[in-house]
């Protein structure tokens, strides 16, 4: 009886190829493991292959030990093309294998790790709340100081010495920096803990009873028109796999070159190890769907909101991508000694595929395993950069050009400077031929001192022609203790008015004259000599029409 048979026909896939596939008693190679894997962002496609000796007629070949996590609907069989032997695949029959015991000890260990991470995340959250309260106190201290200084200055007039409050201002600045560093550290810890939490949940999902109750056996049924040796290939998808890009940047100060390694962290817990497989990485996501969907009409109400196009404007100017529909990376552009020169394809739909040159091994342990995609050696234009409004520190900067072929996807970058690890950052997507910047840590031998030289606020009088006015002067003193002459870019800003009632201009006392873009970002290129300070003054004024004085409060 059919019901007494322990075979359930789950998927019959009929594909026609001018290739090969088999049935009945067949001689096959003992290898029954994956030989090629394509990892997507939300799954992996695994390929197995058997070489069989078949005679004319309908044949079968069995693939056993398939993981329980595979998607039965994804199963496909095909015959590798051959000029001498022709045939076609008639279908694929699947059967459940015996019961597997779930790894109870591993599940318990993962659950304990998950509980521990939850506790750590709670501690980080408490610490962030504490830092937030500290930051609020500093804001109040600063407001009290500004009010006290303003009142005192008005009483004393020109005899008031602003240097009296410098020490308090420096303490507030140092406290703000400490708070910022602590917040940055806590958020990095929080991000790492959340990543690890996601990995554990990913593993626990793959260790569910549904995943481990039974494995699969697949039988590929095919028909040969002539006798001979053919290769039968079986492909299937497993959902418990993914990959993320990462970068490793190493600056050699002595040569001015940056060694840039582009790699991927591959995670899989499909239930079967991938040993020495041909690995391909793709950004394709099956969850993107088959169409773009329906466009919803946009209605403009009585309240009109100005479109925020600054971000798009800056992206257009910085991340200009090539217009070619496809990009292919030739292996001859790379050193074969390290063996990871990839084949890279990018279509007009934005999908990028990396086919690694050398075999890769990815165990099914749910951990991240690094593989190298490509290596580059980039000539750097080195200088220093300081943005006092963001940080009081000076940073080493390398201006680079991606002269290789292919796309470097956005991801985490580990930075080293002359062999010393200086920190972890991030980099956006970089296209072939694109210029970009990478910073390599703090330079303590260059100091930038900031001083508020003069603030002037004038209320409008009763005159019809009078206008309220705000004026600011800020001084920057930059001093280098490095040998020789070094370039530094100093960056600040002036307000940008989007209103006709308020006009903001760069003041006449600004020295030297900076480069100012449409967003009010001011840049000075300074050539510093050891022990010789350079002075920069930023002066700007803002005036408001009669009746619009309140708008200037935003600039005070």
FENJOUR-V796353 format. One record per helix or strand of 3 or more residues. SS is the DSSP state (A for helix, B for strand). FROM is the first residue (numbers start at 1). LEN is the number of residues. Records with the same first field share a line. If there is no record, write none. Layout:
# FENJOUR-V796353
SS: FROM-LEN  FROM-LEN
This chain:
# FENJOUR-V796353
A: 2-3  104-56  162-45  209-4  286-3  310-9  331-3  549-7
B: 15-5  34-6  44-11  57-10  70-10  87-13  214-11  228-11  241-12  257-12  274-9  343-4  352-4  360-3  369-11  381-6  394-8  411-7  420-8  435-8  446-13  468-13  485-9  502-5  521-10  534-11
